């Protein structure tokens, strides 16, 4: 598990299966394929960035 991912200013990182990715734990209720799941990332300094992730079956592009 990667606890911290350093992304220099002006750079980007692709999140994808088999590489860096997010795993959500303690999700309440059943997830429906195709639904949008809101989440927030806390950045160094306390700033939060929020987005939506589309629920997909494992391995689905």
PyMOL Python script that loads the backbone (N, CA, C, O; Angstrom):
from pymol import cmd

cmd.read_pdbstr("""\
ATOM      1  N   UNK A   1       0.840  -1.184   0.000  1.00  0.00           N
ATOM      2  CA  UNK A   1       0.000   0.000   0.000  1.00  0.00           C
ATOM      3  C   UNK A   1       0.885   1.248   0.000  1.00  0.00           C
ATOM      4  O   UNK A   1       1.916   1.292   0.670  1.00  0.00           O
ATOM      5  N   UNK A   2       0.477   2.227  -0.739  1.00  0.00           N
ATOM      6  CA  UNK A   2       1.179   3.505  -0.799  1.00  0.00           C
ATOM      7  C   UNK A   2       0.427   4.476   0.089  1.00  0.00           C
ATOM      8  O   UNK A   2      -0.736   4.791  -0.166  1.00  0.00           O
ATOM      9  N   UNK A   3       1.090   4.949   1.130  1.00  0.00           N
ATOM     10  CA  UNK A   3       0.441   5.871   2.055  1.00  0.00           C
ATOM     11  C   UNK A   3       0.438   7.299   1.537  1.00  0.00           C
ATOM     12  O   UNK A   3      -0.441   8.091   1.879  1.00  0.00           O
ATOM     13  N   UNK A   4       1.431   7.625   0.708  1.00  0.00           N
ATOM     14  CA  UNK A   4       1.584   8.997   0.231  1.00  0.00           C
ATOM     15  C   UNK A   4       2.107   8.953  -1.197  1.00  0.00           C
ATOM     16  O   UNK A   4       3.017   8.182  -1.502  1.00  0.00           O
ATOM     17  N   UNK A   5       1.547   9.761  -2.060  1.00  0.00           N
ATOM     18  CA  UNK A   5       1.971   9.825  -3.455  1.00  0.00           C
ATOM     19  C   UNK A   5       2.364  11.259  -3.766  1.00  0.00           C
ATOM     20  O   UNK A   5       1.515  12.150  -3.811  1.00  0.00           O
ATOM     21  N   UNK A   6       3.651  11.476  -3.978  1.00  0.00           N
ATOM     22  CA  UNK A   6       4.158  12.823  -4.269  1.00  0.00           C
ATOM     23  C   UNK A   6       3.957  13.118  -5.748  1.00  0.00           C
ATOM     24  O   UNK A   6       4.435  12.372  -6.603  1.00  0.00           O
ATOM     25  N   UNK A   7       3.253  14.201  -6.052  1.00  0.00           N
ATOM     26  CA  UNK A   7       3.025  14.638  -7.429  1.00  0.00           C
ATOM     27  C   UNK A   7       3.515  16.076  -7.527  1.00  0.00           C
ATOM     28  O   UNK A   7       2.854  16.988  -7.029  1.00  0.00           O
ATOM     29  N   UNK A   8       4.670  16.294  -8.164  1.00  0.00           N
ATOM     30  CA  UNK A   8       5.205  17.652  -8.268  1.00  0.00           C
ATOM     31  C   UNK A   8       4.233  18.588  -8.990  1.00  0.00           C
ATOM     32  O   UNK A   8       3.454  18.158  -9.841  1.00  0.00           O
ATOM     33  N   UNK A   9       4.293  19.866  -8.639  1.00  0.00           N
ATOM     34  CA  UNK A   9       3.445  20.880  -9.286  1.00  0.00           C
ATOM     35  C   UNK A   9       3.620  20.804 -10.796  1.00  0.00           C
ATOM     36  O   UNK A   9       4.742  20.699 -11.292  1.00  0.00           O
ATOM     37  N   UNK A  10       2.517  20.857 -11.521  1.00  0.00           N
ATOM     38  CA  UNK A  10       2.540  20.817 -12.979  1.00  0.00           C
ATOM     39  C   UNK A  10       2.617  19.417 -13.554  1.00  0.00           C
ATOM     40  O   UNK A  10       2.596  19.250 -14.773  1.00  0.00           O
ATOM     41  N   UNK A  11       2.707  18.404 -12.697  1.00  0.00           N
ATOM     42  CA  UNK A  11       2.779  17.016 -13.146  1.00  0.00           C
ATOM     43  C   UNK A  11       1.428  16.335 -12.954  1.00  0.00           C
ATOM     44  O   UNK A  11       0.509  16.909 -12.371  1.00  0.00           O
ATOM     45  N   UNK A  12       1.323  15.125 -13.445  1.00  0.00           N
ATOM     46  CA  UNK A  12       0.104  14.344 -13.244  1.00  0.00           C
ATOM     47  C   UNK A  12       0.482  12.882 -13.050  1.00  0.00           C
ATOM     48  O   UNK A  12       1.585  12.461 -13.400  1.00  0.00           O
ATOM     49  N   UNK A  13      -0.439  12.125 -12.493  1.00  0.00           N
ATOM     50  CA  UNK A  13      -0.276  10.692 -12.299  1.00  0.00           C
ATOM     51  C   UNK A  13      -1.559  10.030 -12.755  1.00  0.00           C
ATOM     52  O   UNK A  13      -2.651  10.480 -12.408  1.00  0.00           O
ATOM     53  N   UNK A  14      -1.436   8.967 -13.527  1.00  0.00           N
ATOM     54  CA  UNK A  14      -2.617   8.229 -13.982  1.00  0.00           C
ATOM     55  C   UNK A  14      -2.952   7.157 -12.954  1.00  0.00           C
ATOM     56  O   UNK A  14      -2.093   6.365 -12.566  1.00  0.00           O
ATOM     57  N   UNK A  15      -4.203   7.138 -12.519  1.00  0.00           N
ATOM     58  CA  UNK A  15      -4.688   6.095 -11.621  1.00  0.00           C
ATOM     59  C   UNK A  15      -5.370   5.041 -12.478  1.00  0.00           C
ATOM     60  O   UNK A  15      -6.291   5.352 -13.233  1.00  0.00           O
ATOM     61  N   UNK A  16      -4.912   3.764 -12.361  1.00  0.00           N
ATOM     62  CA  UNK A  16      -5.483   2.701 -13.191  1.00  0.00           C
ATOM     63  C   UNK A  16      -5.242   1.345 -12.526  1.00  0.00           C
ATOM     64  O   UNK A  16      -4.331   1.210 -11.710  1.00  0.00           O
ATOM     65  N   UNK A  17      -6.048   0.345 -12.868  1.00  0.00           N
ATOM     66  CA  UNK A  17      -5.828  -0.998 -12.332  1.00  0.00           C
ATOM     67  C   UNK A  17      -4.429  -1.492 -12.699  1.00  0.00           C
ATOM     68  O   UNK A  17      -3.976  -1.291 -13.826  1.00  0.00           O
ATOM     69  N   UNK A  18      -3.758  -2.125 -11.770  1.00  0.00           N
ATOM     70  CA  UNK A  18      -2.418  -2.634 -12.005  1.00  0.00           C
ATOM     71  C   UNK A  18      -1.330  -1.606 -11.737  1.00  0.00           C
ATOM     72  O   UNK A  18      -0.155  -1.958 -11.638  1.00  0.00           O
ATOM     73  N   UNK A  19      -1.707  -0.344 -11.619  1.00  0.00           N
ATOM     74  CA  UNK A  19      -0.769   0.733 -11.301  1.00  0.00           C
ATOM     75  C   UNK A  19      -1.246   1.416 -10.038  1.00  0.00           C
ATOM     76  O   UNK A  19      -1.823   0.777  -9.159  1.00  0.00           O
ATOM     77  N   UNK A  20      -1.007   2.707  -9.947  1.00  0.00           N
ATOM     78  CA  UNK A  20      -1.564   3.456  -8.823  1.00  0.00           C
ATOM     79  C   UNK A  20      -3.079   3.464  -8.957  1.00  0.00           C
ATOM     80  O   UNK A  20      -3.610   3.725 -10.036  1.00  0.00           O
ATOM     81  N   UNK A  21      -3.766   3.183  -7.873  1.00  0.00           N
ATOM     82  CA  UNK A  21      -5.225   3.195  -7.882  1.00  0.00           C
ATOM     83  C   UNK A  21      -5.734   3.441  -6.468  1.00  0.00           C
ATOM     84  O   UNK A  21      -4.990   3.322  -5.495  1.00  0.00           O
ATOM     85  N   UNK A  22      -6.991   3.779  -6.376  1.00  0.00           N
ATOM     86  CA  UNK A  22      -7.631   3.989  -5.077  1.00  0.00           C
ATOM     87  C   UNK A  22      -8.483   2.779  -4.749  1.00  0.00           C
ATOM     88  O   UNK A  22      -9.173   2.240  -5.615  1.00  0.00           O
ATOM     89  N   UNK A  23      -8.432   2.358  -3.505  1.00  0.00           N
ATOM     90  CA  UNK A  23      -9.320   1.305  -3.027  1.00  0.00           C
ATOM     91  C   UNK A  23     -10.128   1.914  -1.896  1.00  0.00           C
ATOM     92  O   UNK A  23      -9.569   2.501  -0.968  1.00  0.00           O
ATOM     93  N   UNK A  24     -11.420   1.777  -1.974  1.00  0.00           N
ATOM     94  CA  UNK A  24     -12.303   2.347  -0.963  1.00  0.00           C
ATOM     95  C   UNK A  24     -12.699   1.269   0.028  1.00  0.00           C
ATOM     96  O   UNK A  24     -13.091   0.167  -0.356  1.00  0.00           O
ATOM     97  N   UNK A  25     -12.593   1.596   1.299  1.00  0.00           N
ATOM     98  CA  UNK A  25     -12.992   0.667   2.340  1.00  0.00           C
ATOM     99  C   UNK A  25     -14.177   1.211   3.112  1.00  0.00           C
ATOM    100  O   UNK A  25     -14.438   2.414   3.110  1.00  0.00           O
ATOM    101  N   UNK A  26     -14.881   0.324   3.763  1.00  0.00           N
ATOM    102  CA  UNK A  26     -16.013   0.695   4.599  1.00  0.00           C
ATOM    103  C   UNK A  26     -17.075   1.487   3.842  1.00  0.00           C
ATOM    104  O   UNK A  26     -17.635   2.448   4.369  1.00  0.00           O
ATOM    105  N   UNK A  27     -17.346   1.082   2.614  1.00  0.00           N
ATOM    106  CA  UNK A  27     -18.402   1.720   1.824  1.00  0.00           C
ATOM    107  C   UNK A  27     -19.739   1.251   2.379  1.00  0.00           C
ATOM    108  O   UNK A  27     -19.954   0.054   2.570  1.00  0.00           O
ATOM    109  N   UNK A  28     -20.621   2.182   2.632  1.00  0.00           N
ATOM    110  CA  UNK A  28     -21.933   1.849   3.198  1.00  0.00           C
ATOM    111  C   UNK A  28     -22.923   1.567   2.074  1.00  0.00           C
ATOM    112  O   UNK A  28     -23.100   2.384   1.171  1.00  0.00           O
ATOM    113  N   UNK A  29     -23.556   0.418   2.137  1.00  0.00           N
ATOM    114  CA  UNK A  29     -24.562   0.052   1.148  1.00  0.00           C
ATOM    115  C   UNK A  29     -23.943  -0.582  -0.089  1.00  0.00           C
ATOM    116  O   UNK A  29     -22.725  -0.579  -0.266  1.00  0.00           O
ATOM    117  N   UNK A  30     -24.800  -1.120  -0.933  1.00  0.00           N
ATOM    118  CA  UNK A  30     -24.356  -1.771  -2.168  1.00  0.00           C
ATOM    119  C   UNK A  30     -24.009  -0.729  -3.220  1.00  0.00           C
ATOM    120  O   UNK A  30     -24.695   0.285  -3.351  1.00  0.00           O
ATOM    121  N   UNK A  31     -22.947  -0.983  -3.967  1.00  0.00           N
ATOM    122  CA  UNK A  31     -22.565  -0.096  -5.065  1.00  0.00           C
ATOM    123  C   UNK A  31     -23.216  -0.591  -6.347  1.00  0.00           C
ATOM    124  O   UNK A  31     -23.162  -1.780  -6.662  1.00  0.00           O
ATOM    125  N   UNK A  32     -23.818   0.308  -7.068  1.00  0.00           N
ATOM    126  CA  UNK A  32     -24.476  -0.039  -8.325  1.00  0.00           C
ATOM    127  C   UNK A  32     -23.551   0.297  -9.484  1.00  0.00           C
ATOM    128  O   UNK A  32     -23.086   1.430  -9.606  1.00  0.00           O
ATOM    129  N   UNK A  33     -23.287  -0.683 -10.331  1.00  0.00           N
ATOM    130  CA  UNK A  33     -22.434  -0.476 -11.502  1.00  0.00           C
ATOM    131  C   UNK A  33     -22.959   0.697 -12.324  1.00  0.00           C
ATOM    132  O   UNK A  33     -24.152   0.771 -12.622  1.00  0.00           O
ATOM    133  N   UNK A  34     -22.063   1.610 -12.688  1.00  0.00           N
ATOM    134  CA  UNK A  34     -22.436   2.784 -13.470  1.00  0.00           C
ATOM    135  C   UNK A  34     -22.754   4.011 -12.634  1.00  0.00           C
ATOM    136  O   UNK A  34     -22.812   5.122 -13.161  1.00  0.00           O
ATOM    137  N   UNK A  35     -22.962   3.822 -11.329  1.00  0.00           N
ATOM    138  CA  UNK A  35     -23.281   4.959 -10.451  1.00  0.00           C
ATOM    139  C   UNK A  35     -22.036   5.812 -10.222  1.00  0.00           C
ATOM    140  O   UNK A  35     -20.910   5.349 -10.400  1.00  0.00           O
ATOM    141  N   UNK A  36     -22.255   7.054  -9.827  1.00  0.00           N
ATOM    142  CA  UNK A  36     -21.148   7.938  -9.462  1.00  0.00           C
ATOM    143  C   UNK A  36     -20.969   7.914  -7.950  1.00  0.00           C
ATOM    144  O   UNK A  36     -21.937   8.028  -7.198  1.00  0.00           O
ATOM    145  N   UNK A  37     -19.728   7.764  -7.514  1.00  0.00           N
ATOM    146  CA  UNK A  37     -19.405   7.710  -6.098  1.00  0.00           C
ATOM    147  C   UNK A  37     -18.519   8.907  -5.767  1.00  0.00           C
ATOM    148  O   UNK A  37     -17.378   8.966  -6.226  1.00  0.00           O
ATOM    149  N   UNK A  38     -19.013   9.857  -4.985  1.00  0.00           N
ATOM    150  CA  UNK A  38     -18.191  11.023  -4.638  1.00  0.00           C
ATOM    151  C   UNK A  38     -17.108  10.640  -3.625  1.00  0.00           C
ATOM    152  O   UNK A  38     -17.329   9.802  -2.751  1.00  0.00           O
ATOM    153  N   UNK A  39     -15.939  11.265  -3.756  1.00  0.00           N
ATOM    154  CA  UNK A  39     -14.853  11.060  -2.803  1.00  0.00           C
ATOM    155  C   UNK A  39     -14.009  12.327  -2.727  1.00  0.00           C
ATOM    156  O   UNK A  39     -14.060  13.172  -3.621  1.00  0.00           O
ATOM    157  N   UNK A  40     -13.234  12.450  -1.657  1.00  0.00           N
ATOM    158  CA  UNK A  40     -12.338  13.602  -1.474  1.00  0.00           C
ATOM    159  C   UNK A  40     -10.955  13.107  -1.087  1.00  0.00           C
ATOM    160  O   UNK A  40     -10.818  12.139  -0.339  1.00  0.00           O
ATOM    161  N   UNK A  41      -9.937  13.775  -1.597  1.00  0.00           N
ATOM    162  CA  UNK A  41      -8.552  13.510  -1.228  1.00  0.00           C
ATOM    163  C   UNK A  41      -8.050  14.692  -0.417  1.00  0.00           C
ATOM    164  O   UNK A  41      -8.295  15.844  -0.774  1.00  0.00           O
ATOM    165  N   UNK A  42      -7.358  14.415   0.660  1.00  0.00           N
ATOM    166  CA  UNK A  42      -6.789  15.485   1.476  1.00  0.00           C
ATOM    167  C   UNK A  42      -5.331  15.660   1.068  1.00  0.00           C
ATOM    168  O   UNK A  42      -4.536  14.724   1.149  1.00  0.00           O
ATOM    169  N   UNK A  43      -4.992  16.867   0.630  1.00  0.00           N
ATOM    170  CA  UNK A  43      -3.645  17.176   0.186  1.00  0.00           C
ATOM    171  C   UNK A  43      -2.807  17.694   1.338  1.00  0.00           C
ATOM    172  O   UNK A  43      -3.324  18.108   2.376  1.00  0.00           O
ATOM    173  N   UNK A  44      -1.493  17.659   1.128  1.00  0.00           N
ATOM    174  CA  UNK A  44      -0.587  18.221   2.124  1.00  0.00           C
ATOM    175  C   UNK A  44      -0.974  19.677   2.350  1.00  0.00           C
ATOM    176  O   UNK A  44      -1.217  20.408   1.390  1.00  0.00           O
ATOM    177  N   UNK A  45      -1.033  20.094   3.574  1.00  0.00           N
ATOM    178  CA  UNK A  45      -1.460  21.452   3.892  1.00  0.00           C
ATOM    179  C   UNK A  45      -2.933  21.514   4.252  1.00  0.00           C
ATOM    180  O   UNK A  45      -3.428  22.573   4.637  1.00  0.00           O
ATOM    181  N   UNK A  46      -3.657  20.378   4.131  1.00  0.00           N
ATOM    182  CA  UNK A  46      -5.047  20.324   4.550  1.00  0.00           C
ATOM    183  C   UNK A  46      -6.085  20.579   3.479  1.00  0.00           C
ATOM    184  O   UNK A  46      -7.273  20.371   3.727  1.00  0.00           O
ATOM    185  N   UNK A  47      -5.681  21.023   2.287  1.00  0.00           N
ATOM    186  CA  UNK A  47      -6.648  21.274   1.213  1.00  0.00           C
ATOM    187  C   UNK A  47      -7.293  19.961   0.781  1.00  0.00           C
ATOM    188  O   UNK A  47      -6.637  18.919   0.766  1.00  0.00           O
ATOM    189  N   UNK A  48      -8.569  20.009   0.433  1.00  0.00           N
ATOM    190  CA  UNK A  48      -9.273  18.834  -0.075  1.00  0.00           C
ATOM    191  C   UNK A  48      -9.658  19.042  -1.524  1.00  0.00           C
ATOM    192  O   UNK A  48     -10.078  20.128  -1.926  1.00  0.00           O
ATOM    193  N   UNK A  49      -9.506  17.975  -2.304  1.00  0.00           N
ATOM    194  CA  UNK A  49      -9.932  17.967  -3.700  1.00  0.00           C
ATOM    195  C   UNK A  49     -10.972  16.864  -3.817  1.00  0.00           C
ATOM    196  O   UNK A  49     -10.705  15.713  -3.473  1.00  0.00           O
ATOM    197  N   UNK A  50     -12.152  17.213  -4.300  1.00  0.00           N
ATOM    198  CA  UNK A  50     -13.245  16.244  -4.391  1.00  0.00           C
ATOM    199  C   UNK A  50     -13.571  15.955  -5.852  1.00  0.00           C
ATOM    200  O   UNK A  50     -13.429  16.819  -6.717  1.00  0.00           O
ATOM    201  N   UNK A  51     -14.006  14.736  -6.111  1.00  0.00           N
ATOM    202  CA  UNK A  51     -14.364  14.318  -7.467  1.00  0.00           C
ATOM    203  C   UNK A  51     -15.375  13.180  -7.358  1.00  0.00           C
ATOM    204  O   UNK A  51     -15.739  12.764  -6.258  1.00  0.00           O
ATOM    205  N   UNK A  52     -15.817  12.688  -8.494  1.00  0.00           N
ATOM    206  CA  UNK A  52     -16.715  11.537  -8.563  1.00  0.00           C
ATOM    207  C   UNK A  52     -16.016  10.418  -9.321  1.00  0.00           C
ATOM    208  O   UNK A  52     -15.321  10.666 -10.306  1.00  0.00           O
ATOM    209  N   UNK A  53     -16.201   9.191  -8.862  1.00  0.00           N
ATOM    210  CA  UNK A  53     -15.679   8.012  -9.552  1.00  0.00           C
ATOM    211  C   UNK A  53     -16.864   7.187 -10.033  1.00  0.00           C
ATOM    212  O   UNK A  53     -17.837   7.006  -9.301  1.00  0.00           O
ATOM    213  N   UNK A  54     -16.785   6.691 -11.254  1.00  0.00           N
ATOM    214  CA  UNK A  54     -17.835   5.828 -11.780  1.00  0.00           C
ATOM    215  C   UNK A  54     -17.574   4.406 -11.290  1.00  0.00           C
ATOM    216  O   UNK A  54     -16.454   3.908 -11.404  1.00  0.00           O
ATOM    217  N   UNK A  55     -18.596   3.753 -10.748  1.00  0.00           N
ATOM    218  CA  UNK A  55     -18.481   2.388 -10.243  1.00  0.00           C
ATOM    219  C   UNK A  55     -18.421   1.438 -11.434  1.00  0.00           C
ATOM    220  O   UNK A  55     -19.295   1.440 -12.301  1.00  0.00           O
ATOM    221  N   UNK A  56     -17.346   0.612 -11.454  1.00  0.00           N
ATOM    222  CA  UNK A  56     -17.159  -0.351 -12.541  1.00  0.00           C
ATOM    223  C   UNK A  56     -16.867  -1.728 -11.956  1.00  0.00           C
ATOM    224  O   UNK A  56     -16.430  -1.853 -10.812  1.00  0.00           O
ATOM    225  N   UNK A  57     -17.112  -2.735 -12.744  1.00  0.00           N
ATOM    226  CA  UNK A  57     -16.745  -4.086 -12.371  1.00  0.00           C
ATOM    227  C   UNK A  57     -15.227  -4.196 -12.439  1.00  0.00           C
ATOM    228  O   UNK A  57     -14.607  -3.587 -13.311  1.00  0.00           O
ATOM    229  N   UNK A  58     -14.619  -4.956 -11.542  1.00  0.00           N
ATOM    230  CA  UNK A  58     -13.171  -5.117 -11.528  1.00  0.00           C
ATOM    231  C   UNK A  58     -12.679  -5.545 -12.906  1.00  0.00           C
ATOM    232  O   UNK A  58     -13.208  -6.489 -13.493  1.00  0.00           O
ATOM    233  N   UNK A  59     -11.672  -4.853 -13.419  1.00  0.00           N
ATOM    234  CA  UNK A  59     -11.096  -5.173 -14.721  1.00  0.00           C
ATOM    235  C   UNK A  59     -11.787  -4.511 -15.892  1.00  0.00           C
ATOM    236  O   UNK A  59     -11.285  -4.579 -17.014  1.00  0.00           O
ATOM    237  N   UNK A  60     -12.918  -3.875 -15.669  1.00  0.00           N
ATOM    238  CA  UNK A  60     -13.660  -3.212 -16.740  1.00  0.00           C
ATOM    239  C   UNK A  60     -13.004  -1.876 -17.073  1.00  0.00           C
ATOM    240  O   UNK A  60     -12.640  -1.115 -16.177  1.00  0.00           O
ATOM    241  N   UNK A  61     -12.858  -1.599 -18.349  1.00  0.00           N
ATOM    242  CA  UNK A  61     -12.262  -0.321 -18.781  1.00  0.00           C
ATOM    243  C   UNK A  61     -13.304   0.762 -18.810  1.00  0.00           C
ATOM    244  O   UNK A  61     -12.997   1.905 -19.148  1.00  0.00           O
TER     245      UNK A  61
END
""", "prot")
cmd.dss("prot")
cmd.show_as("cartoon", "prot")
cmd.util.cbc("prot")
cmd.orient("prot")
